[in-house]
Each structure stands twice: as C-alpha cells, then as structure tokens.
Amino acid sequence: MGASRERELAAERAVVGSLYERLDLARQRTREDLRRAQHDQTTGTPAAMTEQDAFVRLYTERLQALDAAETRLCFGRLDLADGQSRYIGRLGLADDDQRPLLTDWRAPAAEPFYQATNADPRGVVRRRHIVTAGREVTSLEDDVLDLSALAEGDAGVNAEDIQGGGVLMAALAARRTGRMHDIVATMQAEQDAIVRSPLAGILVVEGAPGCGKTVVALHRAAYLLYTYRDRLARGGVLIVGPNRIFLRYIGQVLPALGETAAVLATPGQLYPGLDATAWEPAEIAAIKGRHVMADVIHRAVRARQRVPDGPRQLDVGGTTITLTPEMVSAARDRARASRRPHNLARRTFALTLLDSLARQLADARNIDLDGHRDILIGDLRDARDVRREVNLAWMPVTPEQLVGDLYADPARLAQAAPSMRPDDRALLERPRGAAWTPADVPLLDEAAELLGVEDEAERQAQARADAERRAEQEYAESVLEMTGTRGVSAEQMMDRYAGPREVLSVADRAAEDREWVYGHVVVDEAQELSPMMWRVLARRCPSLSMTVVGDLDQTASAAGADDWAVALRDITKSRHRTEQRWRVERLTVNYRTPRPFMDLARRVLMACGREPATVESIRDGAPPVIVGMSALDDVIGIVSALAHSGEAGRVAVITAPSLVGDLQAHLSEALPTGMVGRGDDRLDSVVSVLTVAQAKGLE
C-alpha cells in the first residue's frame, strides 16, 4: 500500500473514530432522557400518563436505533463538485451546533451515493466505500465518476450498473449465515430506486430468485418509516412472509436498520391469537381462497338472524303474550339498518323486540306503558321464554363458531353456499375442533369483520376499572387528610405507589389488535396469496399502501396468482376506485444465483410453456450437478461430504414433508452434534432439512 493510501486510511479512521464518539455521546444522553422519563412523577391524570408513556417509547426506540448503528456506522463518503464532502451511514449525526456529521442513508442528500453514475454524476466527483471491522476502517474503494476511469462490466452487466464492485463482490462472497443482512453499504441503483419509490399505492416488485426482492422490500420499509415517520409511526408496518423459518431469516434486517415499528407475520398469523399451521390438501385450500367465500361467510352470518315460522306464546311472570314473526322481522330489519356487525347489532334487535313486547305486556296487564316501561322491560328480561326466543332469533356467535359450524354441518354449508358444487362442499367438511389451517385465516377474519365483538363484557370491564380507580382515589384522599400531607394530590399518590405500567411498542399493540390499521404493508412471496387473503391485507391497510414482492414464474399455490391485475383487482375495486392504484418495477440484475443455475431454471420454465424475463447474473459458478438417488443413504452420503468439505456456507436438503423427519434423524446420527438444524431456527446450523413450502423465499 502506497504512502498516500495510508494517509487516506489514517484520515478516514480519524473521522470514523470521531463519529463513534458522537454515537456514544448520543447513547449516553438518550439513556439519561429515558431514565428521567421513566422516573418522572406525573400528575396522575390520563393525559399526563399518556404523555409519559410516549416519551418512554420515544427514548427507548431512539436508543435501539443508536445501538443498531454500532455495526458499520459509516460506510461511505461523497466528494462533491462544489468541494464539500458528505459522509453516509446508518443514521444521521450532528454536532452540538446541529451541523451534519453523518447523513442517514435514507435522506435525500444520500441518494447520489446509490444513484450517481458516470453518465449522471449528480454533482459527485468521487464516491468512496468505507469498509470497517468493528470500529476500525480496514479498506477503502473509490469510484471516480468519469467514464474513462470505469472498467467495462462482465457478462453483459455494464460497469455503471454496479457501484463499488469490489465491496459488492466481497459481500456476495462472504460466508452465508442463517440470517439475512442489510445492504445499505452495497445497494445498487435499480434497488435504491425501488426503495425510494413513493409511498402511495401498491408497488409490485418482480424479479428472479437472487435479485434481492426481499431485502429491497425491507429497506423500502425502513426508508418509508424514516421519510414518512409522522404518517407511519403511529400505525407501523406489517411484514408478511411465507413461513416462520423465513421470518426468522429476515428478522434482524429492520432492527439492524434502527426500525422497530414493524410486525412480522405469516399468513397463518394474521388473525390475532392464532398461529394456523395445520396442513390440508391444496385443492381444499384453493376452494377456501376463492373470493366467493366472502359471500358464503356473509350468508352464514345472515342465517344466524332468524325469524320464527309462526307465533310463539311467552310466559312473563304469569302473563301470556305472543311473539309474532312480524315483530321479529321488524326488529331484525331495524338492527340490520344500523349497519353494525352482527354481535353489536344484537343490542338494537333485542331492545326493539323488547319494546314491542312491552306494549303487549302493558295491554295484557291493563297498565300505562310510559309510566311502567322500566318495570315491564325488567320483567321481560327476567322471563326465560323471552330470553330463549331472543337468543334463537339473534344469538351472539364467534368467528370460530361460525366457520367451524360451516365445516361441521353440511346443511349450514349448503344454505350459505348454494352455488358451490356439491363435490367442493364435501371437501370442506370436517369435524368441529379440527386444527385451523392458513387458508382458514381469511374466513375467520371475514367472519370477525361481519360479526364484531360483543361489547357488553367490555363495557362492564371498563365500568369495573373506573369504579376501582374511584375507590383508589377516595382512599388516597383519606390518607392525605389523615396524615395532613400537603403539596401532593391524590392522583400523584396513586401514581407513585401503583405498579409499573407496561409501555407497549407500536408493533406489540398492533400484533394483538385485529382492527389495527397499518400505515404500510410489505408482502413477500405475494404470488402465493389467495383472493381471500388479499381481502385480509386490504383490511389491515385500507389506504392500500403496499410493497408486494413476488415472481409469477414461481407460483406454486393453486389459489395463487398468474397475473397481478387479476390478483389485485378485488381489493382495488372493492374500494370504488376506478384508477389503477398499483404499478410494477422489475429487478433485472441477479446478485446471488450463479449464471449456470439461472440458465437451467430458464430452460425448465420454457419447457413448461413460460417465457421468463431476461435477468443478468453477475456471478459465475460450476453448473448444477444432477445425481439420481434411490435411498436415504445416498442423500446422507452426499450431504456428509458437502458438510465436511471445509468450504464455507450452508447445505439445504429440500424434500417431501413425509421424509423430513427420517432425513433429520439419519443426518443427525451421521453428522456431528448440532450440525443439523431443527425447528424455526434450523438455518443457524450448517445443514437444514426443509420442505418446498418451508424453503419459500430462501433461494
């Protein structure tokens, strides 16, 4: 290394060292702010406690972001045509006079770091990539934005398409782990353009396996949370991935980027309190995923609002009155006109029906209705006959009960799905109590939307909480009076001696609330989603601000999509929007999958009658080897040889669900302890045994 390069390294080490000092100072100050917020004695009013909780969350999230910036705090520098220099890193740092020291990679001022080329330098003379190990600068790589200084790219990829080629190739050649890492230091121009695409509408990101669709979508989520924080921080972001193994694989990316306001879930986890993982045949899942199932659930709910086929004689404290179908029908019509969900509209139904019965009861007893209304209503509520008929006509029901009854009762299903083929209805039949599958989740969610949650218990719980609060306040006031204490209110005393309040993050609160509205939704492997699952996501994000990641050439589900326009049509039309609210961007450079593998995949797709889009791979490699095997021992021999080859990386065995257990057991016996992974964290081990479904998204 020449003397000038040594001087450059020394200068950058000094700058990066000073940035870490600033990071440490920011951490110290934030910890102090957090301690003050946690121990601040509020006035005890709800507004004061809410404000305190907000500050605790603010400082906690800020501290998490500062801690996440420890690794590769600064990774770049821009030397501009006006003579200024700008350092680029994981977050923004400023000195005490608010002069910028480090620019957040998501800020507009950092965009040229990813977008500048020799053809369009954007005012940049030189782009420097700073490589660090811990807090130490280990190497530098410069891009002089002058066409004559750039070498021609390899294999059809222009040099201007790949910035920081050495840094990028080093990252691609690095040993694989069981976790995805961020790409803030190596993100390429076409990836960055997608990351910075506007918030509004549905952005579909297409690309072959290895193009970086997933990591781009995650960086887009981090960018949106930074750029539109006022709009998104309250609702957060929902990340939907195909399975739990995949979610664990990507789970560190957003926290590493300093963002915690995200919920990660599989399709089977989108109904709070449920993790639906049971298996069912693809043809059954496809039936459940059809958009017509929304009408089936709607009719199933309406079928719970019954009108008797004739009059009913009711005994009310020895007085006989008559409940007629016309009275029930009128009450039902009024309840439906309220446009409230079934369980919430039941109150309107019951009150309307009781009012009609009260008039009849007053006449039967020859008393004035207005003067005795409360007594009459009370007698009706206490009468067993009345309670029975009200419940039979409009019974509260849970989503689980409604959907479970449809599956278990062929007559109910036939009533709710009259146009469904009998053979399809027969496939849906199963006993009550059977485990829920991912395809059941949209039906449960649809039912929950139409049923609502009966709020009587919630009102009673709130009344009890209010009564307890009043009792505590009265006790605190009596203690203050007896002790002669001055300068402290009863509310302050209650707050001081109460147990610590749990301050939940946006992600924690969102994950528990089915009616939570997210600011943005990211969907990976989106080509696999059924029309009914799209309805669930549209309810979670009514604004339809989504990043949809997928590859139609990889659709495996019978309920999945082969056309984005068809897949997204239902959720866009259901909101009475005629304009096209979605757009498509395609990644054209493959950073991970070697060219020989992509060539083979292309030939297979063409043999299946598909014409895949052109993708340029920047990595070469040995061609795939196809070996015929007739026994598990053959698999074990090959895997054992690969695992002991001394080469860095991971070995994946993808097989049928029926063989996973046997392969894991035999490989665990043949290989050293801990080498074969199990459970959701199996990717942390050298060897993983997966089904095709579990390998989704892990290419």
C-alpha positions in Angstrom: 0.0 0.0 0.0 1.4 3.4 -1.0 2.0 6.2 1.4 -0.8 8.3 0.0 -3.3 5.5 0.6 -2.0 5.1 4.1 -2.6 8.7 4.7 -6.2 8.3 3.3 -6.8 5.4 5.6 -5.5 7.3 8.6 -7.7 10.3 7.8 -10.8 8.1 7.4 -10.0 6.2 10.6 -9.9 9.5 12.5 -13.2 10.6 11.0 -14.9 7.3 11.7 -13.5 7.3 15.2 -15.0 10.7 15.9 -18.3 9.5 14.6 -18.3 6.7 17.0 -17.5 9.1 19.8 -20.5 11.1 18.8 -22.6 7.9 18.7 -21.5 7.1 22.3 -22.4 10.6 23.4 -25.9 10.3 21.8 -26.4 7.0 23.6 -25.4 8.5 26.9 -27.8 11.4 26.5 -30.6 9.2 25.4 -30.2 6.9 28.3 -30.4 9.9 30.7 -33.5 11.1 28.9 -35.0 7.7 29.3 -34.3 7.4 33.0 -35.8 10.8 33.6 -38.9 9.9 31.6 -39.3 6.6 33.5 -39.0 8.2 36.9 -40.9 11.4 36.3 -43.8 11.7 38.8 -46.8 12.7 36.7 -49.9 14.4 38.0 -51.7 11.1 37.7 -54.1 12.2 35.1 -54.7 10.0 32.0 -53.2 12.8 29.7 -50.1 13.0 31.8 -49.6 9.3 31.9 -50.1 9.0 28.2 -47.5 11.8 27.6 -45.0 10.0 29.9 -45.6 6.7 28.1 -45.0 8.4 24.8 -41.6 9.8 25.9 -40.6 6.4 27.3 -41.4 4.8 23.9 -39.6 7.7 22.1 -36.4 7.3 24.0 -36.5 3.5 24.0 -36.8 3.4 20.3 -34.1 6.1 19.8 -31.7 4.0 22.0 -32.5 0.9 20.0 -31.7 2.8 16.8 -28.4 4.1 18.2 -27.4 0.6 19.4 -28.3 -0.9 15.9 -25.9 1.6 14.3 -22.9 0.2 16.1 -22.1 -2.1 13.2 -20.8 -0.2 10.0 -21.9 3.1 11.4 -20.3 4.9 8.4 -19.8 3.1 5.1 -19.4 5.9 2.5 -18.3 9.3 1.5 -19.3 11.6 -1.3 -16.9 14.2 -2.6 -19.0 16.8 -4.4 -18.2 19.1 -7.3 -18.6 22.2 -5.0 -15.6 20.9 -2.9 -17.7 19.6 0.0 -17.6 16.1 1.4 -20.6 14.2 2.9 -20.3 11.0 5.0 -23.1 8.4 4.6 -24.1 6.0 7.3 -26.8 4.1 9.1 -28.3 7.2 10.8 -27.8 10.9 11.0 -25.5 12.5 13.5 -24.8 16.2 14.1 -22.6 18.2 16.3 -23.8 20.4 19.2 -24.4 23.3 16.7 -26.6 20.9 14.6 -24.0 20.8 11.7 -24.4 17.4 10.0 -21.5 15.0 10.6 -23.1 11.8 9.2 -26.0 11.6 6.7 -28.7 8.9 7.1 -28.6 6.6 4.1 -32.4 7.3 3.6 -32.1 11.0 3.5 -32.4 12.8 0.1 -28.8 14.0 0.5 -27.6 10.4 0.5 -29.4 9.4 -2.7 -26.4 10.2 -5.0 -24.4 7.6 -3.1 -26.6 5.0 -4.7 -27.7 6.7 -7.9 -24.8 8.6 -9.3 -23.1 7.2 -12.4 -20.5 8.4 -14.9 -23.4 9.2 -17.2 -25.3 11.1 -14.5 -22.9 12.0 -11.7 -25.4 14.2 -9.9 -22.7 16.6 -8.7 -20.5 13.8 -7.3 -16.8 13.7 -8.2 -15.9 10.7 -6.2 -17.9 8.1 -4.3 -15.9 6.3 -1.6 -16.9 3.0 0.0 -15.5 2.7 3.6 -15.1 -0.9 4.8 -14.9 -1.4 8.6 -14.4 -4.3 11.0 -15.8 -3.3 14.4 -14.9 0.4 14.8 -11.8 0.1 12.6 -11.5 1.2 9.0 -9.9 -1.7 7.1 -10.0 -0.6 3.5 -11.3 2.0 1.0 -12.7 1.7 -2.5 -13.2 4.7 -4.7 -15.5 5.2 -7.7 -14.3 8.2 -9.8 -17.3 9.2 -11.8 -15.5 9.5 -15.0 -16.3 7.1 -17.9 -12.6 6.7 -18.7 -11.9 5.5 -15.2 -14.6 2.8 -15.2 -13.8 -0.7 -16.4 -16.3 -2.5 -18.7 -18.6 -4.9 -16.7 -18.7 -8.6 -17.0 -21.1 -10.8 -18.8 -23.4 -8.1 -20.2 -23.6 -6.0 -17.0 -22.3 -2.5 -17.5 -19.8 -1.2 -15.0 -22.1 1.8 -14.4 -24.8 -0.6 -13.3 -22.7 -1.9 -10.3 -21.2 0.7 -7.9 -18.5 -0.3 -5.5 -17.9 -3.6 -7.4 -15.2 -4.8 -5.1 -17.2 -4.1 -2.0 -20.3 -5.7 -3.5 -18.4 -8.9 -4.7 -16.8 -9.2 -1.3 -20.3 -9.1 0.3 -21.6 -11.7 -2.1 -18.6 -14.0 -1.5 -18.9 -13.7 2.3 -19.8 -16.8 4.2 -23.6 -17.4 4.5 -25.2 -17.5 7.9 -28.8 -18.3 9.0 -29.8 -14.7 8.8 -30.3 -12.1 6.1 -28.1 -9.0 6.4 -28.8 -5.4 5.3 -27.3 -4.0 2.1 -27.1 -0.3 3.0 -23.4 -0.3 2.0 -23.8 -2.2 -1.3 -27.3 -1.3 -2.5 -27.3 -0.8 -6.3 -29.1 1.9 -8.3 -32.1 -0.1 -9.5 -32.6 -1.4 -6.0 -32.3 2.1 -4.5 -34.9 3.5 -7.0 -37.4 0.9 -5.8 -36.6 1.6 -2.1 -37.3 5.4 -2.6 -40.4 4.9 -4.7 -43.4 7.0 -3.4 -45.5 5.7 -0.5 -48.9 5.8 -2.2 -50.5 2.8 -3.9 -49.4 -0.7 -4.4 -45.8 -1.2 -5.7 -45.2 -4.7 -7.1 -41.6 -5.7 -7.2 -40.8 -8.6 -9.5 -37.5 -10.4 -10.0 -36.0 -13.8 -10.3 -34.6 -15.7 -7.3 -31.4 -13.9 -6.2 -32.3 -10.4 -7.4 -32.8 -9.1 -3.9 -36.5 -8.6 -3.9 -36.9 -9.3 -0.2 -34.0 -7.3 1.0 -35.1 -4.4 -1.2 -38.6 -4.5 0.3 -37.2 -4.5 3.8 -35.0 -1.5 3.1 -38.0 0.2 1.5 -39.9 -0.3 4.8 -37.1 1.3 6.7 -36.9 4.2 4.2 -40.7 4.8 4.4 -40.6 4.8 8.2 -37.8 7.4 8.0 -39.3 9.6 5.3 -43.0 9.4 6.3 -42.5 8.9 10.1 -45.3 11.2 11.0 -47.7 9.2 8.9 -46.4 5.7 9.6 -45.0 5.7 13.1 -48.5 5.5 14.7 -49.7 2.6 12.6 -46.4 0.9 11.9 -45.6 -1.5 9.1 -46.8 -5.1 8.6 -44.3 -7.6 7.0 -45.9 -10.8 5.7 -43.7 -13.7 4.8 -44.5 -17.3 3.7 -43.4 -19.2 6.9 -41.8 -18.8 10.3 -38.4 -20.0 9.1 -38.4 -17.2 6.5 -39.4 -14.6 9.1 -36.7 -15.7 11.4 -34.2 -15.5 8.5 -35.2 -11.8 7.7 -35.9 -10.8 11.3 -32.7 -8.9 12.0 -32.8 -6.6 9.0 -35.1 -3.9 10.2 -33.8 -3.8 13.7 -30.3 -3.5 12.2 -31.6 -0.5 10.3 -32.9 1.0 13.5 -36.5 0.4 12.9 -38.8 -1.4 15.4 -42.3 -0.3 14.4 -42.9 -3.5 12.3 -44.9 -6.6 12.8 -43.6 -9.8 11.1 -46.3 -12.4 10.5 -47.1 -15.4 8.3 -50.4 -15.6 6.5 -51.4 -18.0 9.2 -50.7 -15.5 11.9 -52.8 -12.6 10.6 -55.7 -13.4 12.9 -54.6 -12.3 16.4 -54.3 -15.1 18.9 -54.0 -17.8 16.2 -51.0 -19.4 14.5 -52.6 -21.6 11.9 -50.1 -24.2 10.7 -52.1 -27.3 10.1 -51.7 -28.9 6.7 -54.5 -29.6 4.2 -54.6 -30.7 0.6 -54.0 -27.9 -2.0 -57.4 -28.4 -3.6 -59.2 -27.6 -0.3 -57.0 -24.5 0.4 -57.8 -23.4 -3.2 -61.6 -23.6 -2.5 -61.2 -21.6 0.7 -59.2 -19.0 -1.1 -61.8 -18.2 -3.7 -63.3 -14.7 -3.5 -66.8 -16.1 -3.5 -66.1 -17.4 0.0 -66.7 -13.8 1.2 -70.3 -14.2 0.1 -70.5 -17.6 1.8 -69.5 -16.1 5.1 -71.9 -13.2 4.6 -74.8 -15.6 4.1 -73.7 -17.7 7.0 -73.9 -14.6 9.3 -77.4 -13.7 7.9 -78.5 -17.2 8.6 -77.9 -16.6 12.3 -80.6 -13.8 12.2 -83.7 -16.0 12.2 -87.5 -15.2 12.0 -89.7 -17.9 13.6 -92.1 -19.7 11.3 -95.1 -19.0 13.4 -96.2 -17.1 16.6 -94.8 -18.1 20.0 -96.6 -17.9 23.3 -94.4 -16.4 26.0 -95.0 -16.6 29.8 -93.9 -13.4 31.6 -94.5 -13.7 35.3 -97.8 -15.4 34.8 -98.9 -13.2 31.9 -99.1 -14.7 28.5 -98.1 -12.6 25.5 -97.5 -13.5 21.8 -94.3 -13.1 19.8 -95.1 -12.9 16.1 -92.9 -13.4 13.1 -93.8 -9.8 12.0 -92.4 -8.4 15.3 -89.1 -10.4 14.9 -88.8 -9.4 11.2 -89.3 -5.7 12.1 -86.7 -5.8 14.8 -84.3 -7.7 12.5 -84.8 -5.0 9.8 -84.0 -2.2 12.2 -80.9 -4.0 13.5 -79.6 -4.6 10.0 -80.3 -1.0 9.1 -77.9 0.1 11.9 -75.2 -1.3 9.6 -73.4 -2.6 12.7 -71.8 -6.0 12.9 -74.0 -8.9 13.9 -72.9 -9.1 17.6 -73.1 -5.4 18.1 -76.4 -5.0 16.2 -77.9 -7.6 18.6 -78.4 -4.9 21.2 -80.6 -2.9 18.7 -82.5 -6.1 17.8 -83.2 -7.0 21.4 -84.2 -3.5 22.5 -86.6 -3.1 19.5 -88.2 -6.5 20.2 -88.5 -5.9 24.0 -90.1 -2.5 23.2 -92.8 -4.3 21.1 -93.3 -6.9 23.7 -93.6 -4.3 26.4 -96.5 -2.7 24.7 -98.3 -6.0 24.5 -97.4 -6.8 28.1 -98.8 -3.4 29.3 -102.0 -4.0 27.5 -102.3 -7.5 28.9 -101.8 -6.2 32.4 -104.0 -3.1 31.8 -101.3 -0.6 32.9 -99.8 2.5 31.4 -96.8 1.8 29.2 -94.9 5.1 29.7 -95.2 5.1 33.4 -94.1 1.4 33.8 -91.7 0.9 30.9 -88.7 0.1 33.1 -90.6 -2.4 35.2 -92.1 -4.1 32.1 -88.7 -4.3 30.3 -87.2 -5.8 33.5 -89.9 -8.4 33.7 -89.3 -9.3 30.0 -85.5 -9.6 30.6 -86.1 -11.9 33.5 -88.6 -14.2 31.6 -87.0 -17.4 30.5 -89.3 -17.7 27.4 -88.3 -14.2 26.3 -84.6 -14.8 26.7 -84.9 -18.1 24.8 -86.7 -16.6 21.8 -84.4 -13.6 21.6 -81.3 -15.9 21.6 -82.9 -18.2 19.0 -83.6 -15.3 16.7 -80.3 -13.5 17.1 -77.6 -15.4 19.0 -74.1 -14.0 19.6 -71.5 -16.1 17.8 -67.8 -16.0 17.5 -65.9 -16.3 14.2 -64.5 -19.6 15.3 -68.0 -20.9 16.0 -69.4 -19.6 12.7 -66.7 -21.1 10.5 -66.4 -24.3 12.5 -70.1 -24.9 12.2 -70.0 -24.4 8.4 -67.4 -27.1 8.1 -69.1 -29.5 10.5 -72.7 -29.1 9.3 -73.4 -29.9 5.7 -76.8 -28.3 5.9 -75.4 -25.0 7.1 -72.8 -25.0 4.4 -75.3 -25.8 1.7 -77.5 -22.9 2.9 -74.5 -20.5 2.8 -73.0 -21.8 -0.4 -75.9 -22.7 -2.7 -74.0 -22.2 -5.9 -70.9 -24.2 -4.8 -70.5 -27.6 -6.4 -71.6 -30.4 -4.1 -68.2 -32.1 -4.5 -66.4 -28.9 -3.4 -68.7 -28.5 -0.4 -67.9 -32.1 0.6 -64.2 -31.3 0.5 -64.7 -28.6 3.1 -66.4 -30.9 5.6 -64.5 -31.7 8.8 -65.3 -32.2 12.5 -65.6 -29.4 15.0 -62.4 -28.7 16.8 -60.1 -29.6 13.9 -56.9 -27.6 13.8 -57.0 -24.4 11.8 -55.0 -24.1 8.5 -53.6 -20.9 6.9 -56.4 -21.0 4.4 -58.9 -20.7 7.3 -57.5 -17.4 8.5 -59.2 -15.2 5.8 -62.5 -16.9 6.5 -62.2 -16.3 10.3 -61.2 -12.7 9.5 -64.1 -12.2 7.2 -66.4 -13.6 9.9 -64.9 -11.3 12.5 -65.5 -8.3 10.3 -69.1 -9.2 9.9 -69.8 -10.4 13.4 -67.8 -7.8 15.5 -67.1 -8.4 19.2 -69.9 -8.2 21.6 -69.1 -5.1 23.6 -71.3 -5.8 26.7 -68.4 -7.6 28.5 -66.0 -4.8 27.5 -68.4 -2.1 28.9 -68.7 -4.0 32.1 -65.0 -4.4 32.4 -64.5 -0.7 31.8 -67.1 0.2 34.4 -65.3 -2.1 37.0 -62.0 -0.4 36.2 -63.5 3.1 36.6 -65.0 2.0 39.9 -61.7 0.7 41.2 -60.0 3.9 40.1 -62.5 6.0 42.0 -62.2 3.8 45.1 -58.4 4.1 45.0 -58.7 7.9 44.7 -61.0 8.1 47.6 -58.6 6.0 49.7 -55.7 8.2 48.7 -57.6 11.3 49.6 -58.5 9.9 53.1 -54.8 9.0 53.7 -53.7 12.5 52.7 -56.3 14.0 55.0 -55.4 11.8 58.0 -51.6 12.5 57.6 -52.0 16.2 56.9 -49.9 15.9 53.8 -49.7 19.0 51.6 -48.4 19.6 48.0 -49.3 16.1 46.8 -52.6 15.3 45.1 -54.5 12.0 45.4 -53.7 11.3 41.7 -50.0 11.8 42.3 -50.0 9.5 45.3 -51.9 6.8 43.3 -49.4 7.1 40.5 -46.4 6.9 42.9 -47.5 3.7 44.6 -49.1 1.9 41.7 -47.2 -0.9 40.0 -45.1 0.0 36.9 -47.2 0.4 33.7 -46.4 -1.7 30.8 -45.4 0.5 27.9 -46.1 -1.5 24.7 -44.4 -0.7 21.4 -46.4 0.0 18.2 -45.5 -3.5 17.0 -46.7 -5.1 20.2 -50.0 -3.3 20.2 -50.6 -3.9 16.5 -50.0 -7.6 16.7 -52.7 -8.0 19.3 -55.4 -6.0 17.6 -57.3 -7.4 14.6 -58.7 -4.0 13.8 -55.3 -2.3 13.8 -54.7 -0.1 10.7 -51.1 -0.3 9.4 -49.5 2.6 7.6 -47.9 0.2 5.1 -47.8 -3.5 4.3 -44.9 -5.5 2.8 -45.9 -8.9 1.3 -43.2 -11.4 0.3 -43.9 -14.4 -2.0 -47.1 -12.5 -2.8 -47.8 -14.6 -5.8 -49.0 -17.4 -3.5 -51.8 -15.4 -1.8 -55.4 -16.2 -2.5 -58.1 -13.6 -3.2 -59.4 -14.1 0.3 -56.0 -13.4 1.8 -55.8 -10.2 -0.2 -59.0 -9.1 1.5 -57.4 -9.6 4.9 -54.4 -7.4 3.9 -56.7 -4.7 2.5 -58.5 -4.5 5.8 -55.2 -4.2 7.7 -54.2 -1.3 5.4 -57.3 0.4 3.9 -55.0 3.0 2.2 -53.6 0.2 0.0 -50.1 1.5 0.6 -48.2 -1.8 0.0 -45.0 -3.2 -1.3 -45.8 -6.5 -3.0 -42.8 -8.8 -3.7 -43.2 -11.8 -5.9 -42.4 -13.7 -9.0 -45.3 -15.1 -11.1 -42.9 -17.8 -12.5 -42.7 -19.3 -9.0 -46.4 -19.5 -8.2 -46.9 -22.9 -6.5 -50.3 -22.5 -4.8 -53.5 -23.5 -6.6 -55.0 -20.4 -5.1 -52.1 -18.1 -6.1 -51.8 -15.7 -9.0 -50.5 -15.8 -12.5 -51.5 -12.2 -13.3 -51.1 -9.2 -10.9 -54.0 -7.4 -12.4 -56.3 -10.3 -11.5 -54.8 -10.8 -8.1 -55.2 -7.2 -7.1 -58.5 -6.5 -8.9 -60.8 -7.4 -6.0 -59.2 -5.2 -3.3 -58.9 -2.2 -5.6 -62.4 -2.4 -7.0 -64.0 -3.1 -3.6 -63.0 0.4 -2.6 -64.8 2.0 -5.5 -61.6 3.2 -7.1 -61.5 3.1 -10.8 -57.9 4.3 -11.3 -55.1 1.9 -11.4 -53.6 2.0 -7.9 -50.7 -0.4 -8.5 -47.5 -0.3 -10.5 -44.8 -2.8 -11.3 -41.0 -2.5 -11.0 -38.7 -5.3 -12.1 -35.2 -6.1 -10.8 -33.0 -7.1 -13.7 -29.7 -8.0 -12.1 -29.2 -11.2 -10.2 -26.7 -10.8 -7.4 -27.0 -14.2 -5.7 -27.9 -17.1 -8.1 -24.9 -18.1 -10.3 -25.5 -17.9 -14.1 -25.5 -21.7 -14.7 -28.3 -22.2 -12.3 -30.4 -19.4 -13.8 -29.7 -20.8 -17.3 -31.1 -24.2 -16.1 -34.1 -22.5 -14.5 -34.8 -20.6 -17.7 -34.8 -23.8 -19.7 -37.2 -25.5 -17.3 -39.6 -22.6 -17.4 -39.5 -22.5 -21.2 -40.2 -26.3 -21.3 -43.3 -25.5 -19.1 -44.5 -23.0 -21.6 -43.4 -19.8 -19.8 -41.2 -17.1 -21.2 -39.2 -15.8 -18.3 -37.9 -12.2 -18.2 -34.2 -11.7 -19.0 -32.0 -11.4 -15.9 -28.3 -10.9 -15.9 -26.3 -12.8 -13.2 -23.1 -11.2 -12.0 -21.8 -14.4 -10.5 -20.4 -17.4 -12.4 -20.1 -20.8 -10.9 -20.0 -24.5 -11.6 -23.0 -25.9 -13.3 -25.6 -27.7 -11.2 -25.0 -31.4 -10.7 -27.9 -33.8 -11.1 -27.5 -37.1 -9.3 -30.0 -39.9 -9.2 -30.6 -41.4 -5.7 -32.7 -44.4 -4.8 -32.2 -44.5 -1.0 -31.8 -42.2 2.0 -28.2 -43.4 2.4 -27.4 -41.8 -0.9 -28.6 -38.4 0.3 -26.8 -38.8 3.6 -23.5 -39.6 1.9 -23.7 -36.6 -0.4 -24.7 -34.2 2.4 -22.0 -35.6 4.7 -19.4 -35.0 2.0 -20.5 -31.4 1.5 -20.7 -30.6 5.2 -17.1 -31.9 5.7 -15.7 -30.3 2.6 -14.2 -27.4 4.5 -16.0 -24.9 2.3 -17.9 -22.0 3.9 -21.6 -21.9 3.5 -24.7 -23.9 4.2 -26.3 -27.2 2.9 -30.0 -27.4 2.3 -31.9 -30.6 1.8 -35.3 -30.0 0.2 -37.6 -32.9 0.3 -41.2 -34.1 0.7 -42.9 -33.5 4.0 -43.1 -37.2 4.7 -39.3 -37.6 4.5 -38.3 -34.6 6.7 -38.3 -36.5 10.0 -36.4 -39.5 8.7 -33.8 -37.4 7.0 -33.3 -35.2 10.0 -32.9 -38.2 12.2 -30.4 -40.0 9.9 -28.4 -36.9 9.2 -28.2 -36.1 12.9 -26.7 -39.6 13.6 -24.2 -39.3 10.7 -23.0 -35.7 11.4 -21.5 -34.1 14.5 -23.9 -32.8 17.2 -25.5 -29.5 16.3 -24.7 -29.6 12.6 -28.2 -30.5 11.6 -30.8 -27.8 12.5 -34.3 -28.3 13.8 -37.3 -26.0 14.4 -37.7 -22.5 13.2 -34.0 -21.7 13.8 -32.7 -24.6 11.7 -31.0 -22.2 9.3 -28.5 -21.3 12.0 -27.0 -24.8 11.6 -24.8 -26.0 8.7 -27.4 -28.5 7.4 -31.1 -27.7 7.1 -33.8 -30.2 6.0 -36.8 -28.3 4.5 -40.0 -28.9 2.6 -40.6 -27.0 -0.5 -43.0 -24.7 1.4 -40.5 -24.1 4.1 -37.9 -23.2 1.5 -40.1 -20.5 0.0 -38.2 -17.2 -0.1 -34.9 -18.6 1.0 -33.3 -19.1 -2.5 
